[in-house]
Amino acid sequence: MSRRKVMSESLKYEIARELGVLEKVRNEGWGSVSSRDCGNMVAKAIEIANRNSAGQPV
């Protein structure tokens, strides 16, 4: 099964930092991030994408 990158690595790390889970990712990896936090990361990424498509600054 091939995986398609949807989000850049830098954006994932930026969102993780904003949500306060970056240290957990650095210490334990992405697999240690809770489902709730992953959902919050997706919601934040969608928010950023919507702002970008509307021409608003990030």
Backbone hydrogen bonds, N-H to C=O, Kabsch-Sander energy under -0.5 kcal/mol:
donor,donor_aa,acceptor,acceptor_aa,energy
12,K,8,S,-2.2
13,Y,9,E,-2.4
14,E,10,S,-2.2
15,I,11,L,-2.7
16,A,12,K,-2.5
17,R,13,Y,-2.2
18,E,14,E,-2.4
19,L,15,I,-2.2
20,G,16,A,-0.6
20,G,17,R,-1.1
21,V,16,A,-2.5
22,L,16,A,-1.0
25,V,21,V,-2.1
26,R,22,L,-2.7
27,N,23,E,-2.6
28,E,24,K,-3.1
29,G,24,K,-0.6
29,G,25,V,-1.8
32,S,29,G,-1.4
33,V,30,W,-1.6
38,C,34,S,-2.5
39,G,35,S,-2.6
40,N,36,R,-2.3
41,M,37,D,-2.2
42,V,38,C,-2.3
43,A,39,G,-2.5
44,K,40,N,-2.2
45,A,41,M,-2.4
46,I,42,V,-2.5
47,E,43,A,-2.3
48,I,44,K,-2.4
49,A,45,A,-2.5
50,N,46,I,-2.6
51,R,47,E,-2.2
52,N,48,I,-2.6
53,S,49,A,-2.4
54,A,50,N,-1.3
55,G,52,N,-1.0
56,Q,51,R,-2.5
